């Protein structure tokens, strides 16, 4: 997209010049503007896209700034999601962060010099869904092994609207005399989550709180921070939540717990 700028001249020289050619007061400035395009877009982690941008021509003046913008719609506004670079090189790299999985985004590059702005072609880019993580243990479904003793695990509730968290899971282990509660900062999807007793902090979507609830939930003990919890999405839409090396403390005794339960 090229934005044209009216070229206004004083009329006095025209009146007395005797020039035979007519003058277009709105001269086409296409050759004066810079030209810039996106060369490639690729994911560099689960949530971030790397965008390689090339300045094809500076136009008739030095480029003042360049950058890109992205949107969920191809009809993006001129001011939506800008990332700017001052004095860019001929080829430079920018990043679009916190992208949603399984979503189509639209990108375009832009540059400006003293004659105006140039917007490059709009490119669509599909952010893929997350791949299932490699789980380092094999545990039968709907089973919790607490301190070496196996217990059937029944998912009695899971969903959104769970207080300070986005998503919660309640798993009853009747023969063990406790429940396992898991709280996420987002709807769980394929991935590896880090256990934390301070999991509900903003901007930490990969943190998860796992706690053991006794006496019908009146007494809860969090598992230790810094461990891993795995979510695996299945082809039928169900999900498995797996933990291989969690532990918690009762009085002064550290108790290991592992488990695997299925969310239908």
C-alpha positions as CSV (number, residue, x, y, z in Angstrom):
1,X,0.0,0.0,0.0
2,X,1.5,3.3,-1.0
3,X,0.3,6.5,0.6
4,X,0.6,9.5,-1.8
5,X,1.4,13.0,-0.6
6,X,0.2,16.1,-2.6
7,X,3.2,18.0,-4.0
8,X,2.3,21.7,-3.8
9,X,4.3,24.3,-5.6
10,X,4.1,28.1,-5.7
11,X,2.1,29.2,-8.8
12,X,4.2,32.4,-9.4
13,X,7.0,30.6,-11.4
14,X,4.3,28.8,-13.4
15,X,2.6,32.0,-14.6
16,X,5.8,33.4,-16.1
17,X,7.7,30.4,-17.1
18,X,6.1,29.9,-20.5
19,X,6.3,26.2,-19.8
20,X,4.2,24.2,-22.4
21,X,3.7,21.1,-20.1
22,X,0.9,21.0,-17.6
23,X,1.8,20.4,-14.0
24,X,0.1,17.7,-11.8
25,X,-0.1,19.2,-8.3
26,X,-0.7,15.7,-7.0
27,X,2.5,14.1,-8.3
28,X,2.8,10.3,-8.0
29,X,5.4,9.7,-5.3
30,X,5.6,5.9,-5.7
31,X,9.2,6.0,-6.6
32,X,10.0,8.2,-3.6
33,X,8.6,5.8,-1.0
34,X,10.5,2.9,0.5
35,X,9.5,-0.7,-0.4
36,X,9.5,-3.4,2.3
37,X,8.1,-6.9,2.5
38,X,8.0,-9.9,4.9
39,X,10.2,-12.7,3.7
40,X,9.2,-15.5,6.2
41,X,7.3,-16.3,9.4
42,X,8.1,-19.2,11.6
43,X,7.5,-20.4,15.2
44,X,10.5,-20.3,17.4
45,X,8.7,-21.6,20.5
46,X,5.2,-22.6,21.5
47,X,4.0,-19.0,21.7
48,X,6.3,-16.8,19.6
49,X,6.6,-16.2,15.9
50,X,9.8,-14.9,14.3
51,X,9.3,-12.6,11.3
52,X,12.1,-11.9,8.8
53,X,11.6,-8.6,7.0
54,X,13.6,-7.2,4.0
55,X,13.9,-3.6,2.9
56,X,13.8,-3.8,-0.9
57,X,14.3,-0.1,-1.5
58,X,14.8,3.0,0.7
59,X,13.1,5.2,-1.9
60,X,14.3,8.8,-2.4
61,X,15.2,9.4,1.3
62,X,16.6,7.6,4.2
63,X,14.2,5.4,6.1
64,X,13.1,7.0,9.4
65,X,11.6,3.8,10.9
66,X,10.2,0.4,9.9
67,X,8.4,-2.4,11.5
68,X,5.5,-4.8,11.3
69,X,2.0,-5.3,12.7
70,X,-0.2,-8.4,13.2
71,X,-3.9,-9.0,13.7
72,X,-6.6,-11.6,13.8
73,X,-8.2,-9.9,10.8
74,X,-6.8,-9.1,7.4
75,X,-8.6,-5.8,7.7
76,X,-6.2,-4.5,10.3
77,X,-6.2,-0.9,11.3
78,X,-3.1,1.3,10.7
79,X,-2.4,1.5,14.5
80,X,-2.9,-2.2,15.5
81,X,-0.1,-4.2,17.2
82,X,2.8,-2.2,15.9
83,X,6.4,-3.2,16.5
84,X,8.9,-0.4,15.5
85,X,12.5,-0.4,14.6
86,X,14.5,2.8,14.3
87,X,17.2,2.9,11.6
88,X,16.6,-0.7,10.5
89,X,19.2,-2.7,8.5
90,X,18.4,-4.0,5.0
91,X,17.1,-7.3,6.6
92,X,15.9,-7.5,10.2
93,X,14.0,-9.8,12.5
94,X,11.1,-9.1,14.8
95,X,9.0,-11.3,17.1
96,X,5.2,-11.6,17.7
97,X,4.7,-13.0,21.2
98,X,1.9,-14.6,23.2
99,X,0.2,-16.0,20.1
100,X,-2.8,-18.3,20.5
101,X,-2.5,-21.9,19.2
102,X,-4.5,-23.2,16.3
103,X,-5.2,-19.6,15.2
104,X,-4.7,-17.7,11.9
105,X,-2.9,-14.3,12.2
106,X,-2.2,-11.7,9.5
107,X,1.1,-9.8,9.2
108,X,2.4,-7.0,7.2
109,X,5.6,-4.9,7.2
110,X,5.8,-1.1,6.9
111,X,8.4,1.6,6.5
112,X,8.5,5.4,6.4
113,X,10.8,8.1,5.0
114,X,10.3,11.8,4.6
115,X,7.9,11.2,1.6
116,X,5.4,9.0,3.4
117,X,4.6,5.4,4.4
118,X,4.7,2.1,2.6
119,X,2.7,-1.0,3.7
120,X,3.8,-4.3,2.4
121,X,1.6,-7.3,1.4
122,X,-0.6,-8.9,4.0
123,X,0.5,-12.5,4.8
124,X,-1.6,-15.0,6.7
125,X,0.1,-17.4,9.1
126,X,-1.4,-20.4,10.9
127,X,-0.1,-20.9,14.4
128,X,-0.2,-24.7,14.9
129,X,-1.6,-26.5,17.9
130,X,0.8,-27.8,20.5
131,X,2.3,-31.3,20.1
132,X,1.8,-33.8,22.9
133,X,4.8,-33.7,25.3
134,X,7.1,-36.7,25.9
135,X,6.0,-38.1,29.3
136,X,8.9,-39.7,31.1
137,X,6.8,-42.3,33.0
138,X,4.1,-44.8,32.3
139,X,1.2,-44.9,34.7
140,X,-2.2,-46.6,34.1
141,X,-5.1,-44.2,33.6
142,X,-7.2,-43.1,36.5
143,X,-4.6,-44.2,39.1
144,X,-2.7,-42.4,41.8
145,X,0.2,-44.1,43.5
146,X,0.8,-42.5,46.9
147,X,3.9,-43.5,48.8
148,X,4.0,-46.7,46.8
149,X,0.4,-47.7,47.3
150,X,-2.0,-47.6,44.2
151,X,-5.4,-46.0,44.5
152,X,-8.2,-45.6,41.9
153,X,-8.6,-42.0,40.9
154,X,-12.1,-40.6,39.9
155,X,-12.3,-37.2,38.3
156,X,-15.4,-35.8,39.9
157,X,-15.2,-32.2,38.5
158,X,-13.3,-30.2,36.1
159,X,-13.9,-26.8,34.4
160,X,-13.6,-23.1,34.6
161,X,-14.6,-20.5,37.2
162,X,-12.6,-21.8,40.1
163,X,-11.7,-18.7,42.2
164,X,-8.3,-17.3,41.4
165,X,-7.6,-19.8,38.7
166,X,-8.8,-20.3,35.2
167,X,-9.4,-24.0,35.3
168,X,-9.6,-26.6,38.1
169,X,-9.7,-30.4,38.4
170,X,-10.9,-32.4,41.4
171,X,-9.9,-36.0,41.6
172,X,-11.2,-38.3,44.4
173,X,-9.1,-41.1,45.7
174,X,-11.5,-42.8,48.2
175,X,-9.2,-45.6,49.3
176,X,-6.4,-43.1,50.0
177,X,-8.7,-40.8,52.0
178,X,-7.8,-37.7,50.1
179,X,-8.5,-35.8,46.9
180,X,-6.0,-34.4,44.4
181,X,-6.8,-30.8,43.2
182,X,-5.1,-29.3,40.2
183,X,-5.4,-25.6,39.3
184,X,-4.3,-24.0,36.0
185,X,-3.9,-20.4,34.9
186,X,-5.5,-21.4,31.5
187,X,-7.5,-24.2,30.0
188,X,-5.1,-27.1,29.9
189,X,-3.7,-28.1,26.6
190,X,-0.8,-30.1,25.3
191,X,2.3,-29.1,27.2
192,X,4.5,-29.3,30.3
193,X,3.5,-27.3,33.3
194,X,5.6,-26.3,36.3
195,X,4.3,-26.9,39.8
196,X,4.3,-23.9,42.1
197,X,2.7,-22.8,45.4
198,X,2.3,-19.4,43.8
199,X,0.8,-20.6,40.6
200,X,-1.9,-17.9,40.1
201,X,0.5,-15.0,39.3
202,X,-0.4,-13.1,36.2
203,X,1.8,-13.9,33.2
204,X,2.7,-17.4,34.3
205,X,0.3,-19.5,32.2
206,X,2.6,-22.6,32.5
207,X,2.5,-22.7,36.3
208,X,0.1,-25.1,38.0
209,X,-0.8,-25.7,41.6
210,X,-1.3,-29.4,42.7
211,X,-2.5,-29.9,46.2
212,X,-3.6,-32.9,48.3
213,X,-6.9,-32.3,50.1
214,X,-7.8,-34.2,53.3
215,X,-11.0,-34.2,55.4
216,X,-13.3,-33.3,52.5
217,X,-11.1,-30.4,51.5
218,X,-10.8,-28.7,54.8
219,X,-7.1,-29.4,55.0
220,X,-4.9,-29.0,52.0
221,X,-1.2,-29.6,51.4
222,X,0.5,-28.3,48.3
223,X,3.0,-30.4,46.4
224,X,6.5,-29.1,46.1
225,X,7.3,-26.4,43.6
226,X,9.6,-27.0,40.6
227,X,8.3,-30.3,39.4
228,X,6.6,-31.2,36.1
229,X,3.0,-31.9,35.2
230,X,2.1,-33.1,31.7
231,X,-1.1,-32.6,29.7
232,X,-1.6,-34.9,26.7
233,X,-4.6,-34.2,24.3
234,X,-6.1,-37.3,22.7
235,X,-7.6,-37.6,19.2
236,X,-11.1,-38.1,20.7
237,X,-10.9,-34.7,22.5
238,X,-10.2,-36.1,25.9
239,X,-7.0,-35.2,27.9
240,X,-4.7,-37.0,30.2
241,X,-3.1,-35.2,33.2
242,X,0.1,-37.0,34.3
243,X,2.6,-36.3,37.0
244,X,5.7,-38.6,37.6
245,X,7.6,-37.3,40.6
246,X,5.5,-35.0,42.8
247,X,5.8,-35.0,46.6
248,X,4.3,-33.3,49.6
249,X,4.9,-33.2,53.3
250,X,2.7,-34.4,56.2
251,X,4.2,-33.3,59.5
252,X,7.9,-34.0,58.8
253,X,7.5,-36.8,56.3
254,X,7.9,-36.3,52.6
255,X,5.6,-38.5,50.6
256,X,6.0,-39.2,46.9
257,X,2.9,-39.2,44.7
258,X,2.5,-40.0,40.9
259,X,-0.7,-40.2,38.9
260,X,-2.5,-40.3,35.6
261,X,-6.2,-39.3,35.2
262,X,-8.3,-38.8,32.1
263,X,-10.5,-35.8,31.5
264,X,-13.5,-36.6,29.2
